[in-house]
Amino acid sequence: MAVYTEVTIQEAQALIDQLQLGTVTALQGIQGGIENTNYFVSSSQGEFVLTLFERLTMEQLPFYLQLTRHLAQKGIAVPAPQQDLAGQLLFMLNGKPAAVVQRLDGSSQLQPQVAHCAALGETLARMHMAAQDFELQQPNLRGLSWWNETVPLVLNYIPEHLQALLQSELQHQNEVAQRAAYSQLPKGPVHADLFRDNAMFVGERLSGIFDFYFAGVDTWLFDLCVVLNDWCIDLATGELDQPRLQALLDAYQSVRPLTANERSLMADLVRAAALRFWISRLWDYYLPRQASMLVPHDPAHFERVLKARIASPLVLA
C-alpha cells in the first residue's frame, strides 16, 4: 500500500465531508503493499482507511466494494465501505477512483500461531459460503490468463535455470486447468490475496479481513491454497508447518468440507498459488512503478515456496 498519489488533509476533508464522517484530525500514508495509495484517516467520528486506486478502473471497482458490503451484511468481519447520502461507495479524488472504509481494530499477526490459523480457516470458509449469492461477476484478474501474459515480460530478467522452472510450472498449471476434475471445483467470489498482513487480530480473535482489491470469481480451493502458502509456512524455507496447516484445514472443513476433487487437486493448486505470487513479485520487482514509500517484495520468497511445494507435494490424509 505504497503512496503513489499524494493527498493533503484539505483534499481528504472534502471527501470526508461528502460522507458526513466529521472533521479530519490526522492523515497518514500507509507503507506496505504495492498496488494502491492508502492513508489512515482519523476524524472526529472514528478511524478510517482512504484508498486511491492506481490500476483498477471505475468499471472494475464496484465488484470489490459491493462484495465487501455484501459480506459485512452477512456478518463476515470485513471493513464496510462508507457511502454518501445517495448510496454511492466510489468517488474521484485527485484524478483517481477512491473509497473510504472502516479501520479494523487490532493488528496483523505476522507470526501466526495455531489459534490464529484456526480462526482464519473458519472465517475463510464462512466467507466463501456467504459470497455464494453475490450477484456481480468478475474473474480473478491475476488468474491463469494473466500468468500467461506476464511470464514473457519477466522471463529475460532471471537466470536460465529459473526461466526453465517458471516455464515448466506455467505449462503444468495450464494442463491442470484442462482437467475434468478442475472444471468441477466449486467456485465463487474469493479474496485471492489473504496474506498475514491482510487480517487483523485482537489477541487470538480475528477482528477482520481486509484489502479485497484482488478479489474475483475463482475456485475456493485456490483461495484456500493462497492462505496455506502464507499462514502455514516457515518464511525462511517455505516449508509447511504441520500444526498450523492442520489447524487451518480442520477449522475450514468444520464449516465447509473439501470435495473429493478438491482433495485430489490440492497438491497442484498450492503450486498454482505459489506460482501466481512468484510471477507478480517478479513483475513488481523488475518492472516497478514510481511511488513514495514503495518497497517491492522479494521474488525469491515465492520461488522457494514453489520449489518446496514441488519437492514435497501436499497430500491430505
Secondary structure by P-SEA (a helix, b strand, c coil): ccccccccaaaaaaaaaaaccccccbbbbbcccccbbbbbcccccbbbbbbbbccccccccaaaaaaaaaaaaaccccbbbbbccccccccccccccbbbbbbbcccccccccaaaaaaaaaaaaaaaaaaccccccccccccaaaaaaccccccccccaaaaaaaaaaaaaaaaaaaccccccccccccccccccccbbbccccccccccccccccccaaaaaaaaaaccccccccccccaaaaaaaaaaaaacccccaaaaaaaaaaaaaaaaaaaaaaaaaacccccccccccccaaaaaaaaaaaaacccccc
